[in-house]
Amino acid sequence: MTSSGLNTGADAPAGTGKKSLIRRLVGEPLLQFMVLGAMIFAAHAAVTPAVPKEKLIEVTPEVRQSIVDAFKSTHEGREPGADEYRKLVDVWILNEITFREALAQGLDKGDEMIRDRIVHKMRLLIFNGVEVKEPTRAELEAWYEKRRAQYDVPETISFISVPFTGPNAEAEARQTLEQILAGEESEETQNRALIFGERPRKSLEPSFGTPFVETLVALPQGEWRVVQSKDGWNVVRLDAYAAGHPTDLDEVSAQVALAWKDERRRILGIAATKDLGNAYVIRRNEP
């Protein structure tokens, strides 16, 4: 006889408690999440096999920082813009592909070269292996017209300038002019004089300003004058001026053909390097 009609569990069938515990665990949301995550990870691993280290090119945070630091060191601390950064990363990836291919071909053997030299050695092999045909006349003309400014003969100016800045710059310049005209300029004035020989006009305008250059070229040659520049006043003497003129393609056809072929070789060499990159897994890891 029992003391009550309740089932205390003592007479429950063996294993009933374990099944009840398993059912409770399976019902836990955290466990469900963990099981689902494990399934996703297993599926990802099945379709994404491990990449050998030598075939993985990864733009790590350290690489990104070194790219930015290198740019800032040559641009007065300025951060690269989005387009500039993307191009810098592309260049780094191309260099890394070239470096890996150089190592694969054993170009580092027997030569204690630094990385840049190894990359350069491999790049020469790639670029020298590119076949570049002779350009047609139409190709040369189209290429030349886009770069005519590089071949046209520029205006050139030769002059001497004694610069003055500060609140009294104009007065000091005019006083110095009087001394020069009287042949009584000081040694200090002679030492301060800057000589510009056959300088292209366009190279002078950013430093002195367009009005200064326009006034300068209109001066009589060999005469000292006072002329205002964008940063102050100058005692100047125009010594020579040569007008520029356009250059006909036939005058520089051989030079233009070489430049065309060099650019074409560079384009094809970069394309060949990118083709080599197909053998690698590239992870940019953009932030």
Backbone bond lengths (Angstrom), bond angles and torsions (degrees), N, CA, C in turn:
res aa  C-N    CA-C-N  psi(-1)  N-CA   C-N-CA  omega(-1)  CA-C   N-CA-C  phi
1 M - - - 1.461 - - 1.514 108.20 -
2 T 1.381 115.23 140.46 1.461 119.69 177.47 1.484 109.73 -104.10
3 S 1.393 115.32 159.04 1.453 120.55 -176.83 1.506 112.17 -79.28
4 S 1.354 119.17 -18.82 1.469 121.12 177.80 1.509 108.75 -154.29
5 G 1.336 115.89 172.18 1.465 120.58 179.63 1.515 112.28 -91.14
6 L 1.347 118.32 3.39 1.466 120.67 -178.01 1.513 110.91 -79.59
7 N 1.386 115.54 145.51 1.462 121.22 176.18 1.516 107.72 -91.53
8 T 1.346 119.77 113.65 1.463 123.94 -176.91 1.512 112.43 -82.20
9 G 1.285 120.14 -9.12 1.461 122.94 -178.91 1.498 111.65 98.11
10 A 1.316 117.64 -15.23 1.457 119.05 -178.32 1.507 110.95 -64.95
11 D 1.376 114.36 -30.62 1.461 117.27 -178.89 1.527 112.54 -98.62
12 A 1.395 117.40 9.78 1.487 120.52 -179.64 1.512 110.10 -65.70
13 P 1.334 116.43 148.44 1.479 119.58 179.69 1.519 110.91 -60.90
14 A 1.329 116.82 147.79 1.471 122.55 -179.85 1.526 110.13 -59.79
15 G 1.367 117.09 136.33 1.472 122.23 176.82 1.510 113.84 92.48
16 T 1.355 116.78 -11.57 1.466 118.45 -178.26 1.512 111.16 -63.14
17 G 1.381 118.69 -39.32 1.475 122.42 -179.71 1.516 112.01 -63.74
18 K 1.336 118.45 -41.21 1.473 122.47 179.92 1.516 110.87 -64.55
19 K 1.347 117.26 -41.97 1.458 120.07 179.69 1.517 110.89 -63.83
20 S 1.335 114.72 -38.33 1.463 118.39 179.17 1.516 111.15 -65.26
21 L 1.345 117.93 -38.71 1.465 122.12 178.21 1.517 111.03 -65.56
22 I 1.319 117.56 -42.89 1.472 121.78 179.75 1.513 110.21 -62.60
23 R 1.379 116.05 -42.40 1.460 118.80 179.30 1.518 111.30 -62.19
24 R 1.344 117.13 -38.08 1.464 120.15 179.54 1.529 110.69 -67.11
25 L 1.355 117.37 -40.91 1.465 120.36 -179.55 1.524 111.61 -66.34
26 V 1.338 115.25 -42.61 1.462 119.69 179.34 1.519 110.70 -61.43
27 G 1.298 116.27 -30.53 1.455 120.41 179.67 1.511 113.75 -78.60
28 E 1.355 119.14 -8.01 1.451 122.30 -179.20 1.546 110.18 -74.25
29 P 1.356 118.55 126.45 1.484 120.93 179.58 1.527 112.67 -59.38
30 L 1.327 118.89 -38.65 1.457 121.32 -178.56 1.516 110.94 -61.94
31 L 1.337 115.85 -43.64 1.458 119.01 179.74 1.527 110.70 -66.01
32 Q 1.342 115.94 -39.43 1.466 119.19 177.29 1.535 110.92 -59.74
33 F 1.320 115.77 -42.57 1.476 120.65 179.34 1.524 110.91 -62.54
34 M 1.335 116.90 -43.43 1.458 120.84 -179.40 1.524 111.08 -64.70
35 V 1.345 117.09 -41.40 1.459 120.60 178.99 1.513 110.71 -64.23
36 L 1.366 116.59 -42.39 1.450 120.67 179.36 1.525 110.62 -63.28
37 G 1.343 116.39 -41.90 1.469 120.07 178.62 1.513 111.41 -62.31
38 A 1.318 116.68 -41.74 1.464 120.14 179.60 1.521 110.94 -63.10
39 M 1.336 115.82 -37.83 1.470 119.72 179.97 1.530 110.50 -66.74
40 I 1.351 116.22 -42.00 1.464 119.92 179.55 1.525 110.23 -64.48
41 F 1.337 116.64 -43.66 1.473 120.91 179.74 1.520 110.62 -60.81
42 A 1.356 115.96 -42.57 1.468 119.96 -179.34 1.520 110.48 -64.57
43 A 1.362 116.45 -41.25 1.460 120.23 179.63 1.525 110.85 -65.26
44 H 1.354 116.85 -41.05 1.460 121.20 179.45 1.531 110.41 -64.03
45 A 1.312 116.43 -42.66 1.464 120.83 179.80 1.521 110.92 -64.08
46 A 1.332 115.59 -31.47 1.459 119.01 -178.03 1.523 111.67 -70.71
47 V 1.350 116.42 -36.24 1.459 119.48 -177.49 1.528 111.96 -96.46
48 T 1.351 118.90 -11.81 1.459 122.76 179.76 1.522 109.50 -121.92
49 P 1.307 117.15 85.65 1.466 119.19 -178.79 1.513 111.45 -65.07
50 A 1.297 117.30 156.27 1.463 122.47 -179.90 1.525 109.91 -60.83
51 V 1.340 114.83 140.29 1.463 120.43 -179.41 1.527 108.82 -96.50
52 P 1.337 118.16 126.72 1.472 119.51 176.54 1.523 110.02 -58.96
53 K 1.306 116.31 142.58 1.464 121.32 -176.11 1.518 112.01 -55.45
54 E 1.353 116.55 -40.06 1.456 119.46 -176.72 1.525 112.50 -71.47
55 K 1.326 117.25 -11.90 1.463 121.14 178.90 1.530 112.51 -107.06
56 L 1.300 117.16 6.04 1.465 121.16 -179.98 1.526 109.79 -108.26
57 I 1.309 116.38 123.37 1.464 122.89 174.07 1.523 107.03 -113.90
58 E 1.295 115.36 113.64 1.462 120.33 -173.07 1.527 111.00 -123.64
59 V 1.321 115.25 128.64 1.460 121.06 176.28 1.530 107.09 -86.71
60 T 1.303 115.40 90.09 1.462 121.20 -176.04 1.532 110.55 -78.21
61 P 1.327 117.32 166.81 1.474 119.65 175.39 1.526 112.29 -55.88
62 E 1.338 116.69 -35.98 1.468 120.11 179.11 1.530 111.05 -65.90
63 V 1.340 116.28 -40.14 1.466 120.51 178.06 1.528 109.90 -65.33
64 R 1.343 116.35 -44.93 1.468 119.91 178.91 1.523 110.92 -57.68
65 Q 1.336 116.52 -43.06 1.455 120.31 -178.65 1.522 111.19 -66.48
66 S 1.326 116.82 -39.32 1.475 119.78 179.97 1.526 110.35 -66.41
67 I 1.336 117.53 -35.17 1.464 121.19 177.40 1.527 110.02 -64.65
68 V 1.332 116.00 -45.74 1.468 120.75 -179.98 1.528 110.31 -64.68
69 D 1.332 116.75 -43.06 1.473 120.47 -179.08 1.520 111.36 -62.85
70 A 1.330 116.47 -41.53 1.470 120.34 179.85 1.523 110.42 -64.06
71 F 1.331 116.41 -40.48 1.470 119.85 178.67 1.522 110.88 -65.02
72 K 1.328 116.83 -45.08 1.463 121.09 -178.82 1.525 111.71 -62.61
73 S 1.329 116.76 -34.77 1.467 120.26 -178.08 1.524 112.53 -67.83
74 T 1.329 117.20 -21.43 1.470 120.39 -179.78 1.528 112.22 -110.08
75 H 1.343 117.75 4.17 1.466 120.78 -179.27 1.528 111.01 -132.35
76 E 1.338 115.46 37.65 1.471 121.77 174.66 1.525 112.31 54.12
77 G 1.329 116.28 40.88 1.454 121.25 174.09 1.514 115.33 81.66
78 R 1.340 117.55 3.71 1.466 119.99 -178.03 1.529 111.02 -77.69
79 E 1.350 115.67 138.41 1.458 120.54 176.09 1.532 109.03 -74.48
80 P 1.340 118.39 144.98 1.465 119.21 177.01 1.518 111.27 -69.70
81 G 1.329 116.28 144.68 1.458 120.30 174.41 1.518 110.36 -72.64
82 A 1.333 116.23 174.29 1.468 120.72 -176.22 1.533 111.23 -60.02
83 D 1.340 116.93 -46.50 1.470 120.04 -179.97 1.521 111.10 -67.36
84 E 1.328 116.57 -40.41 1.463 120.42 178.92 1.524 110.19 -63.14
85 Y 1.329 116.51 -42.96 1.469 120.27 -179.07 1.530 110.63 -64.15
86 R 1.336 116.28 -43.20 1.463 119.44 -179.36 1.526 111.15 -61.40
87 K 1.336 117.08 -41.01 1.468 120.61 178.46 1.525 111.05 -66.85
88 L 1.340 116.98 -37.89 1.462 120.20 178.74 1.526 110.96 -64.49
89 V 1.332 116.44 -39.49 1.467 120.26 177.72 1.526 109.96 -65.71
90 D 1.344 116.78 -40.82 1.468 120.18 177.79 1.531 110.75 -59.48
91 V 1.328 116.40 -42.94 1.469 120.45 178.81 1.521 110.65 -64.06
92 W 1.333 116.36 -41.73 1.471 119.51 179.24 1.527 110.60 -61.77
93 I 1.324 116.74 -42.19 1.467 120.53 179.95 1.528 110.39 -64.32
94 L 1.338 117.39 -43.38 1.465 120.36 178.09 1.528 111.05 -61.16
95 N 1.326 116.11 -41.80 1.468 119.62 178.33 1.527 111.19 -65.45
96 E 1.327 116.14 -37.53 1.460 119.43 179.94 1.530 110.89 -67.70
97 I 1.336 116.67 -40.56 1.463 120.27 176.08 1.527 109.76 -60.05
98 T 1.342 115.70 -46.08 1.464 120.32 -179.91 1.519 111.06 -60.82
99 F 1.331 116.26 -42.34 1.463 121.16 -179.87 1.527 110.96 -63.53
100 R 1.337 116.69 -45.10 1.472 119.99 -179.50 1.528 110.81 -63.14
101 E 1.331 116.53 -41.28 1.459 120.10 179.79 1.527 110.88 -66.09
102 A 1.331 116.53 -36.34 1.467 120.44 177.22 1.522 110.69 -63.08
103 L 1.329 116.26 -43.64 1.463 119.67 177.82 1.525 110.86 -64.14
104 A 1.353 115.87 -39.71 1.464 119.61 -179.18 1.529 111.43 -63.75
105 Q 1.328 116.87 -30.56 1.470 120.83 179.09 1.528 112.54 -90.80
106 G 1.324 116.36 2.05 1.453 119.96 176.09 1.513 114.67 74.46
107 L 1.330 116.92 25.51 1.467 119.54 -178.46 1.520 112.45 -71.38
108 D 1.326 116.81 -11.64 1.470 119.54 178.72 1.522 111.95 -90.83
109 K 1.321 117.11 -5.93 1.461 120.10 -175.83 1.526 110.95 -73.56
110 G 1.316 116.23 134.21 1.449 121.43 176.07 1.510 114.26 72.68
111 D 1.320 117.06 11.70 1.462 119.80 -179.12 1.518 107.98 -145.58
112 E 1.301 116.98 115.07 1.461 121.46 -179.38 1.527 109.63 -79.39
113 M 1.306 115.31 64.97 1.454 120.08 -176.98 1.522 110.90 -89.68
114 I 1.302 115.28 150.10 1.454 119.41 172.75 1.517 107.97 -79.12
115 R 1.319 115.87 168.03 1.459 121.77 -174.21 1.532 112.54 -55.50
116 D 1.333 117.34 -45.64 1.461 120.66 -176.28 1.526 111.59 -60.52
117 R 1.310 116.69 -37.15 1.462 119.90 179.96 1.522 111.10 -70.17
118 I 1.323 116.46 -36.88 1.464 119.88 177.68 1.525 109.87 -64.99
119 V 1.340 115.72 -44.55 1.467 120.38 178.49 1.525 109.90 -60.93
120 H 1.323 116.71 -44.10 1.466 120.68 -179.67 1.529 110.92 -62.16
121 K 1.312 116.21 -41.25 1.468 120.89 -179.61 1.525 110.61 -62.57
122 M 1.343 116.13 -43.87 1.461 120.18 179.54 1.519 110.69 -69.10
123 R 1.330 116.90 -38.57 1.467 119.80 -179.76 1.533 110.77 -62.35
124 L 1.329 116.07 -38.15 1.468 119.24 177.53 1.524 110.68 -62.27
125 L 1.331 116.55 -40.99 1.464 119.78 178.80 1.523 110.88 -62.71
126 I 1.335 116.21 -42.60 1.466 120.03 -179.17 1.519 110.71 -66.49
127 F 1.340 115.84 -50.34 1.460 119.77 -174.37 1.527 111.69 -69.45
128 N 1.333 117.19 -35.59 1.464 119.84 178.58 1.522 111.88 -70.87
129 G 1.328 115.34 -21.34 1.455 119.13 178.66 1.519 113.25 -84.06
130 V 1.322 116.06 -4.84 1.466 120.43 179.53 1.526 109.95 -83.90
131 E 1.298 116.97 131.64 1.461 121.42 179.15 1.527 109.87 -93.52
132 V 1.314 116.57 121.63 1.470 121.67 -179.09 1.529 108.27 -115.56
133 K 1.306 115.06 122.73 1.469 119.59 -179.69 1.531 110.06 -79.10
134 E 1.330 115.55 165.29 1.453 120.55 176.06 1.536 109.32 -70.74
135 P 1.325 117.68 137.81 1.472 119.30 -179.62 1.522 111.79 -72.69
136 T 1.317 115.43 149.36 1.459 119.92 173.58 1.532 108.61 -79.77
137 R 1.311 116.69 166.21 1.469 120.56 178.42 1.532 110.17 -60.98
138 A 1.324 116.88 -40.49 1.467 120.74 -179.93 1.525 110.74 -63.60
139 E 1.324 117.33 -40.86 1.466 120.33 178.89 1.524 111.23 -64.64
140 L 1.331 115.82 -41.20 1.462 119.58 178.99 1.522 111.39 -64.62
141 E 1.330 116.63 -43.98 1.458 120.28 -178.73 1.524 111.07 -62.60
142 A 1.336 116.72 -44.14 1.472 120.22 179.70 1.523 111.23 -63.88
143 W 1.322 116.16 -42.17 1.466 120.71 179.86 1.524 110.78 -66.84
144 Y 1.332 116.09 -40.51 1.466 121.38 -177.16 1.528 111.78 -67.33
145 E 1.322 116.93 -41.43 1.459 120.17 -177.69 1.524 111.59 -61.82
146 K 1.334 118.04 -32.60 1.466 121.53 179.36 1.525 111.79 -74.43
147 R 1.341 116.67 -17.61 1.475 120.75 -175.29 1.525 112.03 -126.73
148 R 1.317 116.01 23.14 1.466 120.60 -175.50 1.522 112.31 -55.53
149 A 1.332 116.80 -37.49 1.472 120.24 -177.10 1.526 112.31 -59.35
150 Q 1.337 116.87 -25.55 1.462 120.18 179.53 1.531 111.96 -72.73
151 Y 1.334 117.10 -20.15 1.459 121.22 -173.67 1.526 113.30 -113.31
152 D 1.336 117.12 -21.65 1.460 118.54 177.85 1.525 109.81 -65.09
153 V 1.315 116.71 146.87 1.466 121.73 178.62 1.526 108.01 -76.87
154 P 1.343 119.31 119.71 1.462 121.23 -175.72 1.529 112.52 -81.97
155 E 1.326 115.36 162.15 1.458 119.84 169.42 1.528 107.99 -64.90
156 T 1.306 117.13 137.99 1.467 120.08 177.37 1.522 109.82 -127.10
157 I 1.329 115.01 147.52 1.461 121.75 -177.72 1.517 109.03 -132.63
158 S 1.312 116.39 134.12 1.464 122.00 173.68 1.531 107.35 -117.12
159 F 1.339 117.35 126.94 1.456 119.85 -178.64 1.525 110.73 -158.70
160 I 1.322 115.09 168.13 1.464 122.54 175.53 1.526 107.66 -118.23
161 S 1.327 116.48 139.75 1.458 120.37 -179.13 1.527 110.40 -135.81
162 V 1.329 115.09 135.75 1.461 121.64 170.46 1.531 106.12 -113.31
163 P 1.332 118.27 104.66 1.462 120.46 -172.43 1.531 113.65 -85.23
164 F 1.338 115.21 151.94 1.462 122.20 176.18 1.529 108.37 -139.63
165 T 1.337 115.68 137.02 1.457 121.06 177.14 1.527 108.87 -131.74
166 G 1.318 115.32 169.54 1.456 119.55 179.28 1.518 112.44 101.87
167 P 1.331 117.50 176.22 1.474 121.82 -174.95 1.529 113.91 -64.34
168 N 1.327 118.13 -26.13 1.471 121.64 -178.26 1.531 112.17 -106.20
169 A 1.326 116.37 19.97 1.464 120.76 -173.42 1.525 112.41 -59.19
170 E 1.332 118.28 -45.84 1.461 119.85 -177.07 1.531 111.17 -63.56
171 A 1.341 116.67 -45.35 1.466 120.46 -179.47 1.525 111.05 -62.46
172 E 1.335 116.93 -41.40 1.458 120.85 179.70 1.527 110.62 -66.34
173 A 1.323 116.28 -38.37 1.458 120.07 179.80 1.532 110.47 -65.20
174 R 1.319 116.75 -43.32 1.468 119.80 -178.30 1.539 110.73 -68.90
175 Q 1.304 117.11 -36.10 1.466 120.14 177.04 1.530 110.01 -65.56
176 T 1.323 115.98 -41.70 1.468 120.07 178.92 1.530 110.56 -65.29
177 L 1.333 116.64 -37.20 1.465 120.05 177.89 1.522 110.22 -59.79
178 E 1.341 117.15 -44.48 1.470 120.85 178.75 1.528 111.10 -60.04
179 Q 1.334 116.23 -40.64 1.468 120.32 179.39 1.526 110.74 -65.08
180 I 1.340 116.17 -41.63 1.465 119.79 -179.70 1.534 110.28 -64.85
181 L 1.332 116.29 -44.69 1.460 120.20 -179.16 1.524 111.61 -63.84
182 A 1.339 115.71 -29.47 1.470 120.09 178.93 1.524 111.84 -88.36
183 G 1.329 116.93 -1.78 1.456 120.49 -178.40 1.508 112.86 71.49
184 E 1.337 116.56 26.04 1.468 121.05 -175.96 1.529 111.99 -119.64
185 E 1.325 117.20 22.10 1.470 118.16 -179.44 1.521 110.73 -65.12
186 S 1.304 115.00 147.81 1.463 120.31 -176.93 1.522 111.04 -78.99
187 E 1.327 114.86 165.03 1.482 120.26 176.09 1.521 110.39 -62.92
188 E 1.336 115.53 -34.38 1.469 119.62 177.75 1.521 110.65 -61.06
189 T 1.331 116.60 -42.07 1.462 120.36 178.50 1.529 110.29 -63.00
190 Q 1.308 117.13 -42.81 1.462 120.75 179.30 1.527 111.14 -62.08
191 N 1.326 116.46 -38.59 1.468 120.35 -179.65 1.523 112.44 -72.00
192 R 1.330 116.27 -26.68 1.468 120.24 -179.27 1.513 112.60 -82.57
193 A 1.295 117.32 -14.36 1.469 121.11 -176.75 1.528 110.79 -65.31
194 L 1.314 115.50 133.06 1.465 122.17 178.96 1.519 108.80 -108.60
195 I 1.331 115.62 131.44 1.459 121.05 -177.68 1.531 109.30 -104.75
196 F 1.316 116.79 124.47 1.470 123.02 178.41 1.528 107.48 -116.31
197 G 1.320 115.82 113.66 1.464 120.10 -177.45 1.516 112.45 -108.67
198 E 1.325 117.43 120.81 1.466 124.16 175.84 1.528 112.11 48.68
199 R 1.296 115.22 50.96 1.463 120.08 178.27 1.533 110.34 -85.60
200 P 1.341 118.19 133.92 1.475 119.90 174.89 1.527 110.26 -60.01
201 R 1.306 115.23 136.81 1.464 120.20 -177.03 1.527 111.85 -55.01
202 K 1.330 117.60 -42.47 1.452 120.76 -176.93 1.522 112.42 -64.52
203 S 1.326 117.07 -25.71 1.472 119.37 179.67 1.526 111.43 -77.41
204 L 1.343 117.47 -18.42 1.463 121.24 -178.41 1.526 111.93 -89.41
205 E 1.308 117.53 -30.77 1.457 120.71 -173.60 1.534 113.27 -61.26
206 P 1.337 120.49 -40.74 1.464 118.62 178.07 1.524 113.71 -62.15
207 S 1.316 117.67 -33.46 1.461 121.56 -176.68 1.525 112.77 -83.36
208 F 1.339 117.15 -41.38 1.457 121.12 -173.69 1.521 113.53 -104.26
209 G 1.332 116.87 -21.80 1.455 120.43 -175.22 1.519 111.26 97.66
210 T 1.330 116.11 146.46 1.469 120.60 -178.67 1.531 113.18 -62.72
211 P 1.342 119.23 -42.41 1.485 118.14 179.10 1.525 112.97 -58.84
212 F 1.337 117.60 -38.53 1.455 120.86 178.55 1.524 110.81 -60.81
213 V 1.330 116.11 -46.99 1.466 120.19 -177.42 1.520 110.75 -66.13
214 E 1.334 116.92 -40.24 1.463 119.87 179.07 1.528 110.81 -62.34
215 T 1.337 116.64 -41.08 1.464 120.85 177.87 1.522 110.61 -66.73
216 L 1.335 115.96 -41.29 1.460 121.14 -177.21 1.523 111.98 -60.74
217 V 1.349 116.94 -48.07 1.469 119.44 -175.73 1.532 111.86 -69.01
218 A 1.339 116.58 -18.09 1.464 120.08 179.70 1.532 112.33 -88.45
219 L 1.336 117.92 -6.03 1.463 121.14 -178.56 1.521 111.53 -74.30
220 P 1.327 117.31 152.25 1.472 119.66 171.99 1.532 109.03 -66.90
221 Q 1.309 116.49 137.76 1.461 119.58 -178.68 1.531 110.35 -68.22
222 G 1.330 115.06 140.05 1.456 121.35 175.19 1.516 114.66 86.13
223 E 1.341 118.64 0.30 1.457 121.04 -179.35 1.533 110.81 -108.06
224 W 1.327 116.30 137.73 1.464 121.84 178.48 1.522 109.61 -81.96
225 R 1.341 116.20 135.53 1.458 122.06 177.83 1.530 109.74 -142.70
226 V 1.316 115.80 163.77 1.465 121.83 173.65 1.524 107.75 -102.56
227 V 1.336 115.97 125.25 1.468 121.06 -178.06 1.530 108.59 -133.50
228 Q 1.308 115.79 137.14 1.466 120.67 178.67 1.528 110.22 -83.85
229 S 1.331 116.02 135.77 1.475 121.77 173.80 1.521 107.70 -111.25
230 K 1.318 116.35 -179.98 1.466 118.50 -176.64 1.521 112.63 -70.23
231 D 1.337 118.56 -19.48 1.465 121.51 -177.94 1.529 113.67 -111.63
232 G 1.328 117.87 1.06 1.459 118.65 -178.75 1.511 111.70 165.33
233 W 1.335 115.25 -145.18 1.459 121.61 -179.97 1.520 109.24 -126.17
234 N 1.360 114.84 152.83 1.458 119.83 -175.70 1.523 110.26 -139.06
235 V 1.324 114.51 137.26 1.458 119.78 167.98 1.526 105.29 -92.45
236 V 1.333 116.31 115.67 1.462 119.60 -171.00 1.523 111.51 -125.48
237 R 1.354 114.37 157.05 1.459 121.88 172.01 1.518 108.12 -137.41
238 L 1.334 115.47 117.86 1.463 120.13 177.18 1.529 108.87 -78.86
239 D 1.335 116.26 123.02 1.471 120.52 -179.05 1.518 112.70 -101.84
240 A 1.325 117.84 -32.68 1.471 119.63 -179.70 1.517 109.78 -161.41
241 Y 1.312 115.87 148.18 1.463 122.23 175.06 1.518 108.25 -141.09
242 A 1.331 116.46 130.88 1.466 121.25 178.25 1.516 108.60 -126.17
243 A 1.328 116.17 123.14 1.464 120.30 179.30 1.526 109.88 -70.88
244 G 1.315 115.94 144.59 1.459 120.05 177.17 1.512 111.10 -82.50
245 H 1.320 115.97 170.68 1.465 119.82 177.39 1.526 108.74 -158.36
246 P 1.322 116.74 150.99 1.469 120.15 179.27 1.526 111.25 -68.84
247 T 1.318 115.39 150.35 1.460 121.78 179.60 1.521 109.30 -106.65
248 D 1.299 116.96 131.93 1.457 121.47 177.84 1.526 109.63 -75.77
249 L 1.300 116.26 145.25 1.466 120.85 -178.52 1.526 112.02 -56.19
250 D 1.319 117.63 -38.45 1.468 120.25 -177.83 1.531 112.15 -62.71
251 E 1.331 116.95 -25.31 1.461 120.25 179.74 1.525 112.13 -71.58
252 V 1.326 116.03 -26.94 1.475 120.21 -175.20 1.525 111.00 -128.92
253 S 1.319 117.27 24.93 1.469 120.21 -173.57 1.525 112.84 -59.98
254 A 1.331 117.05 -40.54 1.473 119.99 -179.23 1.534 110.01 -65.22
255 Q 1.326 116.81 -43.84 1.458 121.42 179.30 1.529 110.96 -64.16
256 V 1.329 116.33 -41.67 1.459 121.10 179.75 1.527 110.86 -65.98
257 A 1.325 116.91 -39.93 1.473 120.33 179.47 1.519 111.06 -62.54
258 L 1.330 117.20 -41.05 1.464 120.15 177.92 1.527 111.19 -63.87
259 A 1.339 116.49 -42.49 1.465 120.48 179.62 1.525 110.48 -65.41
260 W 1.336 116.60 -39.12 1.469 120.89 178.06 1.522 110.88 -61.69
261 K 1.322 115.75 -45.53 1.461 120.12 -179.29 1.524 111.78 -67.02
262 D 1.331 116.96 -36.95 1.464 119.89 177.28 1.524 110.93 -62.74
263 E 1.330 116.01 -43.63 1.464 119.27 179.55 1.519 110.94 -66.77
264 R 1.329 116.52 -40.92 1.465 120.56 179.06 1.525 110.69 -63.57
265 R 1.332 115.96 -40.66 1.462 119.80 178.23 1.531 110.83 -63.58
266 R 1.321 115.94 -38.35 1.468 119.55 178.67 1.529 110.70 -65.02
267 I 1.332 116.73 -43.09 1.462 120.58 -179.85 1.526 110.79 -62.96
268 L 1.324 116.09 -46.74 1.469 120.13 -179.83 1.531 111.24 -68.05
269 G 1.349 116.48 -35.29 1.459 119.55 178.41 1.527 111.57 -65.22
270 I 1.323 116.58 -40.28 1.471 120.27 177.48 1.520 110.07 -65.10
271 A 1.338 116.09 -41.14 1.467 119.76 178.29 1.532 110.55 -62.43
272 A 1.337 116.69 -40.65 1.470 120.33 178.86 1.521 110.78 -65.09
273 T 1.321 116.83 -38.12 1.469 120.75 177.78 1.522 110.73 -64.76
274 K 1.338 116.10 -41.30 1.468 119.68 177.40 1.525 111.21 -62.99
275 D 1.335 116.27 -36.56 1.467 119.40 176.69 1.529 110.72 -62.51
276 L 1.331 116.81 -40.15 1.468 119.92 176.27 1.524 110.43 -62.57
277 G 1.332 115.62 -30.86 1.462 119.90 -179.79 1.513 113.70 -67.43
278 N 1.353 117.86 -14.15 1.459 120.15 178.00 1.522 112.08 -65.13
279 A 1.339 116.27 -18.16 1.466 119.87 -179.90 1.530 111.44 -83.34
280 Y 1.344 117.08 -2.05 1.466 120.98 -176.69 1.522 110.58 -117.45
281 V 1.317 114.20 154.64 1.463 120.71 170.35 1.523 106.34 -94.96
282 I 1.326 116.75 120.97 1.456 121.41 -176.33 1.525 109.22 -110.52
283 R 1.302 114.98 122.11 1.465 121.14 178.57 1.529 108.77 -116.62
284 R 1.313 115.08 112.73 1.465 119.29 -178.88 1.532 112.54 -79.95
285 N 1.315 116.69 -28.27 1.478 120.87 178.49 1.519 111.43 50.38
286 E 1.330 115.66 50.33 1.458 119.78 -178.84 1.531 109.92 -61.63
287 P 1.351 116.22 135.13 1.479 118.56 -179.24 1.516 111.31 -69.37
